[in-house]
Amino acid sequence: MRLIDAHTHLDAMAQRGGVTADDAFVAEVMAEARTAGVVAAITVGDTVASSRWCVAAATAHPDVYAAVAVHPTEIDGLDDAGYAELERLARDPRVVAVGETGLDYYWDRTEPAAQQAHFRRHIALAKAVGKPLMIHDRDAHADVLRILREEGAPDLVVFHAFSGDVEMARECVRAGYVLSFPGVITFKNAPGLREAAGQVPLDRLLVETDAPFLTPHPHRGKPNAPSLLPLTATALASAVGVDVETLAEAVMSNGRRVFGLDEN
Ligand SMILES: [Zn+2]
């Protein structure tokens, strides 16, 4: 089985582990991932500084790609100069998406109106650079879908850590979006998410860790890592009703198509 981790945070993994996020750390994480069949990962920025780090990591490691953006809960202080740097980073050939961006109504530390304005600006950025939009949507399904409609969605939209129900999954499929499922799909208490995944055609699915967060069962409570992705892929395959090899082939080919990845 070969897999691509469609969304991870290698810098946050290092921080969580109390170690330096240097090339040796990235090489070690990716070597461990490869042993588990995970041949590539997209490391995702959540601030301008983190985005800069992600581009450097992707430049130094052929099996690492980058996504750049400022997370909806980190937008305070993001100004024109910040957007200019994000755009410069987003145009880097190692950057495969603009994200993660979107809306987060769970943590009430950032005004929804401000989040929405910055989400619109990130949508415009994805269109300007011609790269997929990678969406963070926490407790904000209706507003995320509405703003995508109002702005006109970029050609490629990926919902990272999809958390909607059956109806929302259907709506995303109708709109042409790609849905990426995290370790939550392995949780006993997530039958609704498995049911939602069952609505998604194979050619619209991705699988991700969001490491160091959303650790799959039975490792909950420990930090997540790309090497644990097969657990999530296995649970997603059974939710979709295919064997894990079929699922893995689909997400490899989807990852290459959506993000324009090289052969890994
Ligand atoms: Zn994330």
py3Dmol code that shows the C-alpha trace and the ligand (Angstrom):
import py3Dmol

protein = """\
ATOM      1  CA  MET A   1       0.000   0.000   0.000  1.00  0.00           C
ATOM      2  CA  ARG A   2       1.248   3.472  -0.937  1.00  0.00           C
ATOM      3  CA  LEU A   3      -0.355   6.633   0.448  1.00  0.00           C
ATOM      4  CA  ILE A   4      -0.015  10.408   0.378  1.00  0.00           C
ATOM      5  CA  ASP A   5      -0.689  12.306   3.603  1.00  0.00           C
ATOM      6  CA  ALA A   6      -2.786  15.167   2.185  1.00  0.00           C
ATOM      7  CA  HIS A   7      -2.499  17.419   5.246  1.00  0.00           C
ATOM      8  CA  THR A   8       0.054  17.443   8.040  1.00  0.00           C
ATOM      9  CA  HIS A   9       1.980  19.948  10.166  1.00  0.00           C
ATOM     10  CA  LEU A  10       5.603  18.836  10.412  1.00  0.00           C
ATOM     11  CA  ASP A  11       6.632  22.042  12.220  1.00  0.00           C
ATOM     12  CA  ALA A  12       3.897  21.616  14.840  1.00  0.00           C
ATOM     13  CA  MET A  13       4.934  17.962  15.287  1.00  0.00           C
ATOM     14  CA  ALA A  14       8.457  19.062  16.194  1.00  0.00           C
ATOM     15  CA  GLN A  15       7.139  21.740  18.510  1.00  0.00           C
ATOM     16  CA  ARG A  16       4.836  19.245  20.213  1.00  0.00           C
ATOM     17  CA  GLY A  17       7.745  16.831  20.620  1.00  0.00           C
ATOM     18  CA  GLY A  18       9.981  19.563  22.057  1.00  0.00           C
ATOM     19  CA  VAL A  19      12.595  19.146  19.311  1.00  0.00           C
ATOM     20  CA  THR A  20      13.981  21.479  16.644  1.00  0.00           C
ATOM     21  CA  ALA A  21      12.046  21.466  13.365  1.00  0.00           C
ATOM     22  CA  ASP A  22      15.187  20.969  11.268  1.00  0.00           C
ATOM     23  CA  ASP A  23      16.015  18.875   8.194  1.00  0.00           C
ATOM     24  CA  ALA A  24      17.063  15.896  10.327  1.00  0.00           C
ATOM     25  CA  PHE A  25      13.659  15.897  12.048  1.00  0.00           C
ATOM     26  CA  VAL A  26      11.779  16.036   8.739  1.00  0.00           C
ATOM     27  CA  ALA A  27      13.950  13.282   7.254  1.00  0.00           C
ATOM     28  CA  GLU A  28      13.301  11.055  10.284  1.00  0.00           C
ATOM     29  CA  VAL A  29       9.515  11.585  10.202  1.00  0.00           C
ATOM     30  CA  MET A  30       9.368  10.899   6.469  1.00  0.00           C
ATOM     31  CA  ALA A  31      11.604   7.801   6.724  1.00  0.00           C
ATOM     32  CA  GLU A  32       9.250   6.395   9.365  1.00  0.00           C
ATOM     33  CA  ALA A  33       6.275   7.307   7.161  1.00  0.00           C
ATOM     34  CA  ARG A  34       7.808   5.558   4.159  1.00  0.00           C
ATOM     35  CA  THR A  35       8.258   2.369   6.200  1.00  0.00           C
ATOM     36  CA  ALA A  36       4.491   2.469   6.754  1.00  0.00           C
ATOM     37  CA  GLY A  37       3.822   3.034   3.014  1.00  0.00           C
ATOM     38  CA  VAL A  38       3.304   6.804   3.244  1.00  0.00           C
ATOM     39  CA  VAL A  39       5.509   8.035   0.419  1.00  0.00           C
ATOM     40  CA  ALA A  40       4.739  11.767   0.477  1.00  0.00           C
ATOM     41  CA  ALA A  41       3.142  14.412   2.682  1.00  0.00           C
ATOM     42  CA  ILE A  42       1.845  17.938   2.323  1.00  0.00           C
ATOM     43  CA  THR A  43       2.982  20.092   5.230  1.00  0.00           C
ATOM     44  CA  VAL A  44       0.569  22.937   5.813  1.00  0.00           C
ATOM     45  CA  GLY A  45       1.294  26.443   7.045  1.00  0.00           C
ATOM     46  CA  ASP A  46      -0.974  28.207   9.525  1.00  0.00           C
ATOM     47  CA  THR A  47       0.904  31.529   9.847  1.00  0.00           C
ATOM     48  CA  VAL A  48       3.205  33.435   7.485  1.00  0.00           C
ATOM     49  CA  ALA A  49       6.231  32.169   9.452  1.00  0.00           C
ATOM     50  CA  SER A  50       4.940  28.589   9.399  1.00  0.00           C
ATOM     51  CA  SER A  51       4.223  28.894   5.651  1.00  0.00           C
ATOM     52  CA  ARG A  52       7.811  30.048   5.093  1.00  0.00           C
ATOM     53  CA  TRP A  53       9.031  27.024   7.085  1.00  0.00           C
ATOM     54  CA  CYS A  54       6.825  24.666   5.032  1.00  0.00           C
ATOM     55  CA  VAL A  55       8.237  25.951   1.719  1.00  0.00           C
ATOM     56  CA  ALA A  56      11.803  25.487   3.005  1.00  0.00           C
ATOM     57  CA  ALA A  57      11.001  21.921   4.150  1.00  0.00           C
ATOM     58  CA  ALA A  58       9.399  21.091   0.797  1.00  0.00           C
ATOM     59  CA  THR A  59      12.402  22.530  -1.039  1.00  0.00           C
ATOM     60  CA  ALA A  60      14.823  20.371   0.972  1.00  0.00           C
ATOM     61  CA  HIS A  61      12.826  17.094   0.863  1.00  0.00           C
ATOM     62  CA  PRO A  62      11.522  15.623  -2.410  1.00  0.00           C
ATOM     63  CA  ASP A  63       8.751  13.697  -0.598  1.00  0.00           C
ATOM     64  CA  VAL A  64       7.431  16.810   1.174  1.00  0.00           C
ATOM     65  CA  TYR A  65       5.169  19.415  -0.468  1.00  0.00           C
ATOM     66  CA  ALA A  66       3.871  22.649   1.026  1.00  0.00           C
ATOM     67  CA  ALA A  67       0.600  24.524   1.418  1.00  0.00           C
ATOM     68  CA  VAL A  68       0.675  28.150   2.540  1.00  0.00           C
ATOM     69  CA  ALA A  69      -1.906  30.356   4.267  1.00  0.00           C
ATOM     70  CA  VAL A  70      -2.866  31.917   7.555  1.00  0.00           C
ATOM     71  CA  HIS A  71      -5.303  29.833   9.626  1.00  0.00           C
ATOM     72  CA  PRO A  72      -8.611  31.573  10.455  1.00  0.00           C
ATOM     73  CA  THR A  73      -7.712  31.733  14.162  1.00  0.00           C
ATOM     74  CA  GLU A  74      -4.295  33.305  13.395  1.00  0.00           C
ATOM     75  CA  ILE A  75      -5.383  36.209  11.189  1.00  0.00           C
ATOM     76  CA  ASP A  76      -4.950  39.015  13.733  1.00  0.00           C
ATOM     77  CA  GLY A  77      -2.292  41.367  12.355  1.00  0.00           C
ATOM     78  CA  LEU A  78      -2.293  39.815   8.868  1.00  0.00           C
ATOM     79  CA  ASP A  79      -1.850  42.871   6.605  1.00  0.00           C
ATOM     80  CA  ASP A  80      -1.023  43.664   2.978  1.00  0.00           C
ATOM     81  CA  ALA A  81       2.667  42.926   3.538  1.00  0.00           C
ATOM     82  CA  GLY A  82       1.685  39.527   4.938  1.00  0.00           C
ATOM     83  CA  TYR A  83      -0.446  38.803   1.874  1.00  0.00           C
ATOM     84  CA  ALA A  84       2.375  39.906  -0.418  1.00  0.00           C
ATOM     85  CA  GLU A  85       4.670  37.384   1.221  1.00  0.00           C
ATOM     86  CA  LEU A  86       1.982  34.673   1.138  1.00  0.00           C
ATOM     87  CA  GLU A  87       1.543  35.275  -2.588  1.00  0.00           C
ATOM     88  CA  ARG A  88       5.298  35.098  -3.198  1.00  0.00           C
ATOM     89  CA  LEU A  89       5.399  31.798  -1.250  1.00  0.00           C
ATOM     90  CA  ALA A  90       2.260  30.461  -2.962  1.00  0.00           C
ATOM     91  CA  ARG A  91       3.917  30.862  -6.360  1.00  0.00           C
ATOM     92  CA  ASP A  92       6.835  28.637  -5.324  1.00  0.00           C
ATOM     93  CA  PRO A  93       6.841  25.439  -7.421  1.00  0.00           C
ATOM     94  CA  ARG A  94       6.963  23.305  -4.233  1.00  0.00           C
ATOM     95  CA  VAL A  95       3.681  24.826  -3.044  1.00  0.00           C
ATOM     96  CA  VAL A  96       0.703  22.698  -4.091  1.00  0.00           C
ATOM     97  CA  ALA A  97      -2.187  24.528  -2.386  1.00  0.00           C
ATOM     98  CA  VAL A  98      -3.333  27.694  -0.645  1.00  0.00           C
ATOM     99  CA  GLY A  99      -4.366  26.585   2.845  1.00  0.00           C
ATOM    100  CA  GLU A 100      -5.299  26.083   5.402  1.00  0.00           C
ATOM    101  CA  THR A 101      -7.864  28.833   5.261  1.00  0.00           C
ATOM    102  CA  GLY A 102     -11.552  29.018   6.034  1.00  0.00           C
ATOM    103  CA  LEU A 103     -13.666  29.563   9.121  1.00  0.00           C
ATOM    104  CA  ASP A 104     -13.382  28.322  12.691  1.00  0.00           C
ATOM    105  CA  TYR A 105     -16.337  29.095  14.952  1.00  0.00           C
ATOM    106  CA  TYR A 106     -15.240  26.586  17.602  1.00  0.00           C
ATOM    107  CA  TRP A 107     -12.490  28.690  19.125  1.00  0.00           C
ATOM    108  CA  ASP A 108     -14.184  32.035  19.771  1.00  0.00           C
ATOM    109  CA  ARG A 109     -10.993  34.086  19.761  1.00  0.00           C
ATOM    110  CA  THR A 110     -11.368  35.594  16.278  1.00  0.00           C
ATOM    111  CA  GLU A 111     -14.343  37.631  15.022  1.00  0.00           C
ATOM    112  CA  PRO A 112     -16.404  35.734  12.403  1.00  0.00           C
ATOM    113  CA  ALA A 113     -16.621  38.882  10.244  1.00  0.00           C
ATOM    114  CA  ALA A 114     -12.821  39.209  10.197  1.00  0.00           C
ATOM    115  CA  GLN A 115     -12.420  35.491   9.468  1.00  0.00           C
ATOM    116  CA  GLN A 116     -14.826  35.764   6.555  1.00  0.00           C
ATOM    117  CA  ALA A 117     -12.994  38.741   5.046  1.00  0.00           C
ATOM    118  CA  HIS A 118      -9.658  36.889   5.251  1.00  0.00           C
ATOM    119  CA  PHE A 119     -11.210  33.704   3.856  1.00  0.00           C
ATOM    120  CA  ARG A 120     -12.394  35.707   0.829  1.00  0.00           C
ATOM    121  CA  ARG A 121      -8.904  37.094   0.381  1.00  0.00           C
ATOM    122  CA  HIS A 122      -7.373  33.609   0.512  1.00  0.00           C
ATOM    123  CA  ILE A 123      -9.884  32.423  -2.119  1.00  0.00           C
ATOM    124  CA  ALA A 124      -8.730  35.286  -4.357  1.00  0.00           C
ATOM    125  CA  LEU A 125      -5.103  34.324  -3.696  1.00  0.00           C
ATOM    126  CA  ALA A 126      -5.724  30.688  -4.721  1.00  0.00           C
ATOM    127  CA  LYS A 127      -7.299  31.906  -7.949  1.00  0.00           C
ATOM    128  CA  ALA A 128      -4.489  34.399  -8.600  1.00  0.00           C
ATOM    129  CA  VAL A 129      -1.796  31.723  -8.323  1.00  0.00           C
ATOM    130  CA  GLY A 130      -3.919  28.986  -9.930  1.00  0.00           C
ATOM    131  CA  LYS A 131      -3.537  26.471  -7.089  1.00  0.00           C
ATOM    132  CA  PRO A 132      -6.081  24.411  -5.111  1.00  0.00           C
ATOM    133  CA  LEU A 133      -7.790  25.918  -2.072  1.00  0.00           C
ATOM    134  CA  MET A 134      -7.393  23.832   1.122  1.00  0.00           C
ATOM    135  CA  ILE A 135     -10.206  24.570   3.531  1.00  0.00           C
ATOM    136  CA  HIS A 136     -10.395  24.486   7.307  1.00  0.00           C
ATOM    137  CA  ASP A 137     -14.064  24.363   8.361  1.00  0.00           C
ATOM    138  CA  ARG A 138     -14.854  23.952  12.028  1.00  0.00           C
ATOM    139  CA  ASP A 139     -18.489  24.460  13.078  1.00  0.00           C
ATOM    140  CA  ALA A 140     -18.930  26.805  10.101  1.00  0.00           C
ATOM    141  CA  HIS A 141     -20.289  24.565   7.309  1.00  0.00           C
ATOM    142  CA  ALA A 142     -23.045  26.873   6.046  1.00  0.00           C
ATOM    143  CA  ASP A 143     -20.887  30.005   5.942  1.00  0.00           C
ATOM    144  CA  VAL A 144     -17.979  28.207   4.256  1.00  0.00           C
ATOM    145  CA  LEU A 145     -20.252  26.883   1.508  1.00  0.00           C
ATOM    146  CA  ARG A 146     -21.990  30.267   1.139  1.00  0.00           C
ATOM    147  CA  ILE A 147     -18.750  32.231   0.802  1.00  0.00           C
ATOM    148  CA  LEU A 148     -17.414  29.745  -1.761  1.00  0.00           C
ATOM    149  CA  ARG A 149     -20.605  30.263  -3.773  1.00  0.00           C
ATOM    150  CA  GLU A 150     -20.473  34.049  -3.427  1.00  0.00           C
ATOM    151  CA  GLU A 151     -16.807  34.356  -4.399  1.00  0.00           C
ATOM    152  CA  GLY A 152     -16.905  31.628  -7.023  1.00  0.00           C
ATOM    153  CA  ALA A 153     -14.839  28.640  -5.926  1.00  0.00           C
ATOM    154  CA  PRO A 154     -11.399  28.008  -7.450  1.00  0.00           C
ATOM    155  CA  ASP A 155     -11.228  25.049  -9.873  1.00  0.00           C
ATOM    156  CA  LEU A 156      -9.938  22.768  -7.125  1.00  0.00           C
ATOM    157  CA  VAL A 157     -11.261  22.888  -3.567  1.00  0.00           C
ATOM    158  CA  VAL A 158     -10.234  20.414  -0.851  1.00  0.00           C
ATOM    159  CA  PHE A 159     -12.061  20.219   2.470  1.00  0.00           C
ATOM    160  CA  HIS A 160      -9.331  19.274   4.940  1.00  0.00           C
ATOM    161  CA  ALA A 161     -10.477  17.150   7.922  1.00  0.00           C
ATOM    162  CA  PHE A 162     -13.977  16.964   6.528  1.00  0.00           C
ATOM    163  CA  SER A 163     -16.428  17.019   9.441  1.00  0.00           C
ATOM    164  CA  GLY A 164     -19.828  17.472   7.762  1.00  0.00           C
ATOM    165  CA  ASP A 165     -22.794  15.142   7.672  1.00  0.00           C
ATOM    166  CA  VAL A 166     -24.290  13.126   4.807  1.00  0.00           C
ATOM    167  CA  GLU A 167     -26.142  16.139   3.406  1.00  0.00           C
ATOM    168  CA  MET A 168     -23.050  18.328   3.396  1.00  0.00           C
ATOM    169  CA  ALA A 169     -20.953  15.563   1.808  1.00  0.00           C
ATOM    170  CA  ARG A 170     -23.533  15.330  -0.988  1.00  0.00           C
ATOM    171  CA  GLU A 171     -23.497  19.095  -1.452  1.00  0.00           C
ATOM    172  CA  CYS A 172     -19.680  19.142  -1.657  1.00  0.00           C
ATOM    173  CA  VAL A 173     -19.692  16.307  -4.200  1.00  0.00           C
ATOM    174  CA  ARG A 174     -22.273  18.157  -6.318  1.00  0.00           C
ATOM    175  CA  ALA A 175     -20.106  21.278  -6.212  1.00  0.00           C
ATOM    176  CA  GLY A 176     -17.081  19.291  -7.443  1.00  0.00           C
ATOM    177  CA  TYR A 177     -15.096  19.534  -4.205  1.00  0.00           C
ATOM    178  CA  VAL A 178     -12.606  16.977  -2.883  1.00  0.00           C
ATOM    179  CA  LEU A 179     -13.030  15.665   0.683  1.00  0.00           C
ATOM    180  CA  SER A 180     -10.066  14.732   2.853  1.00  0.00           C
ATOM    181  CA  PHE A 181     -10.758  12.493   5.854  1.00  0.00           C
ATOM    182  CA  PRO A 182      -8.724  12.482   9.098  1.00  0.00           C
ATOM    183  CA  GLY A 183      -8.195  10.000  11.950  1.00  0.00           C
ATOM    184  CA  VAL A 184     -11.585  10.954  13.391  1.00  0.00           C
ATOM    185  CA  ILE A 185     -13.052   8.389  10.980  1.00  0.00           C
ATOM    186  CA  THR A 186     -11.462   5.652  13.132  1.00  0.00           C
ATOM    187  CA  PHE A 187     -13.254   6.839  16.287  1.00  0.00           C
ATOM    188  CA  LYS A 188     -16.027   4.682  17.722  1.00  0.00           C
ATOM    189  CA  ASN A 189     -18.186   7.792  18.251  1.00  0.00           C
ATOM    190  CA  ALA A 190     -18.025   8.957  14.609  1.00  0.00           C
ATOM    191  CA  PRO A 191     -20.617   6.828  12.747  1.00  0.00           C
ATOM    192  CA  GLY A 192     -21.986   9.999  11.100  1.00  0.00           C
ATOM    193  CA  LEU A 193     -18.618  10.777   9.544  1.00  0.00           C
ATOM    194  CA  ARG A 194     -18.318   7.220   8.165  1.00  0.00           C
ATOM    195  CA  GLU A 195     -21.807   7.551   6.725  1.00  0.00           C
ATOM    196  CA  ALA A 196     -20.818  10.879   5.121  1.00  0.00           C
ATOM    197  CA  ALA A 197     -17.699   9.277   3.602  1.00  0.00           C
ATOM    198  CA  GLY A 198     -19.947   6.646   2.043  1.00  0.00           C
ATOM    199  CA  GLN A 199     -21.493   9.419  -0.093  1.00  0.00           C
ATOM    200  CA  VAL A 200     -18.207  10.374  -1.726  1.00  0.00           C
ATOM    201  CA  PRO A 201     -17.079   8.848  -5.046  1.00  0.00           C
ATOM    202  CA  LEU A 202     -13.601   7.300  -4.959  1.00  0.00           C
ATOM    203  CA  ASP A 203     -12.164   9.970  -7.251  1.00  0.00           C
ATOM    204  CA  ARG A 204     -13.031  12.738  -4.740  1.00  0.00           C
ATOM    205  CA  LEU A 205     -11.379  11.251  -1.652  1.00  0.00           C
ATOM    206  CA  LEU A 206      -8.166  12.094   0.125  1.00  0.00           C
ATOM    207  CA  VAL A 207      -6.830  10.909   3.460  1.00  0.00           C
ATOM    208  CA  GLU A 208      -4.751  12.864   5.960  1.00  0.00           C
ATOM    209  CA  THR A 209      -3.276  12.890   9.446  1.00  0.00           C
ATOM    210  CA  ASP A 210      -3.411  16.599  10.419  1.00  0.00           C
ATOM    211  CA  ALA A 211      -0.482  15.515  12.635  1.00  0.00           C
ATOM    212  CA  PRO A 212       0.247  16.122  15.458  1.00  0.00           C
ATOM    213  CA  PHE A 213      -3.531  16.402  15.937  1.00  0.00           C
ATOM    214  CA  LEU A 214      -6.492  14.009  15.359  1.00  0.00           C
ATOM    215  CA  THR A 215      -4.536  10.833  16.189  1.00  0.00           C
ATOM    216  CA  PRO A 216      -6.364   7.714  14.952  1.00  0.00           C
ATOM    217  CA  HIS A 217      -7.590   4.900  17.189  1.00  0.00           C
ATOM    218  CA  PRO A 218      -5.916   3.024  18.945  1.00  0.00           C
ATOM    219  CA  HIS A 219      -3.241   5.694  19.486  1.00  0.00           C
ATOM    220  CA  ARG A 220      -5.558   8.465  20.715  1.00  0.00           C
ATOM    221  CA  GLY A 221      -3.904  10.569  23.404  1.00  0.00           C
ATOM    222  CA  LYS A 222      -0.495  10.324  21.706  1.00  0.00           C
ATOM    223  CA  PRO A 223       0.781  12.796  19.072  1.00  0.00           C
ATOM    224  CA  ASN A 224      -0.177  11.889  15.520  1.00  0.00           C
ATOM    225  CA  ALA A 225       2.384  11.258  12.731  1.00  0.00           C
ATOM    226  CA  PRO A 226       2.244  10.536   8.971  1.00  0.00           C
ATOM    227  CA  SER A 227       3.299   6.921   9.725  1.00  0.00           C
ATOM    228  CA  LEU A 228      -0.131   6.355  11.359  1.00  0.00           C
ATOM    229  CA  LEU A 229      -2.007   7.238   8.145  1.00  0.00           C
ATOM    230  CA  PRO A 230      -2.698   3.583   7.145  1.00  0.00           C
ATOM    231  CA  LEU A 231      -5.051   3.248  10.159  1.00  0.00           C
ATOM    232  CA  THR A 232      -7.152   6.105   8.810  1.00  0.00           C
ATOM    233  CA  ALA A 233      -6.989   4.786   5.244  1.00  0.00           C
ATOM    234  CA  THR A 234      -8.222   1.374   6.443  1.00  0.00           C
ATOM    235  CA  ALA A 235     -11.194   2.911   8.289  1.00  0.00           C
ATOM    236  CA  LEU A 236     -12.004   5.143   5.310  1.00  0.00           C
ATOM    237  CA  ALA A 237     -11.879   2.157   2.936  1.00  0.00           C
ATOM    238  CA  SER A 238     -14.401   0.246   5.018  1.00  0.00           C
ATOM    239  CA  ALA A 239     -16.659   3.337   5.280  1.00  0.00           C
ATOM    240  CA  VAL A 240     -16.578   3.634   1.485  1.00  0.00           C
ATOM    241  CA  GLY A 241     -17.002  -0.107   0.993  1.00  0.00           C
ATOM    242  CA  VAL A 242     -13.768  -0.931  -0.853  1.00  0.00           C
ATOM    243  CA  ASP A 243     -10.631  -2.792   0.165  1.00  0.00           C
ATOM    244  CA  VAL A 244      -7.766  -0.677   1.444  1.00  0.00           C
ATOM    245  CA  GLU A 245      -5.582  -1.306  -1.641  1.00  0.00           C
ATOM    246  CA  THR A 246      -8.297   0.113  -3.896  1.00  0.00           C
ATOM    247  CA  LEU A 247      -8.691   3.104  -1.597  1.00  0.00           C
ATOM    248  CA  ALA A 248      -4.932   3.679  -1.505  1.00  0.00           C
ATOM    249  CA  GLU A 249      -4.678   3.597  -5.315  1.00  0.00           C
ATOM    250  CA  ALA A 250      -7.525   6.099  -5.545  1.00  0.00           C
ATOM    251  CA  VAL A 251      -6.044   8.557  -3.050  1.00  0.00           C
ATOM    252  CA  MET A 252      -2.613   8.316  -4.704  1.00  0.00           C
ATOM    253  CA  SER A 253      -4.056   9.148  -8.068  1.00  0.00           C
ATOM    254  CA  ASN A 254      -6.325  11.855  -6.602  1.00  0.00           C
ATOM    255  CA  GLY A 255      -3.388  13.409  -4.760  1.00  0.00           C
ATOM    256  CA  ARG A 256      -1.348  13.550  -7.945  1.00  0.00           C
ATOM    257  CA  ARG A 257      -4.239  14.977  -9.955  1.00  0.00           C
ATOM    258  CA  VAL A 258      -5.421  17.558  -7.406  1.00  0.00           C
ATOM    259  CA  PHE A 259      -2.034  18.777  -6.218  1.00  0.00           C
ATOM    260  CA  GLY A 260      -0.005  18.032  -9.357  1.00  0.00           C
ATOM    261  CA  LEU A 261       2.526  15.954  -7.381  1.00  0.00           C
ATOM    262  CA  ASP A 262       5.533  14.206  -8.923  1.00  0.00           C
ATOM    263  CA  GLU A 263       5.793  10.425  -8.828  1.00  0.00           C
ATOM    264  CA  ASN A 264       6.952   9.376  -5.353  1.00  0.00           C
TER     265      ASN A 264
END
"""
ligand_1 = """\
1
ZN
Zn -4.315 21.423 9.841
"""
view = py3Dmol.view(width=600, height=400)
view.addModel(protein, "pdb")
view.setStyle({"model": 0}, {"cartoon": {"style": "trace"}})
view.addModel(ligand_1, "xyz")
view.setStyle({"model": 1}, {"stick": {}})
view.zoomTo()
view.show()
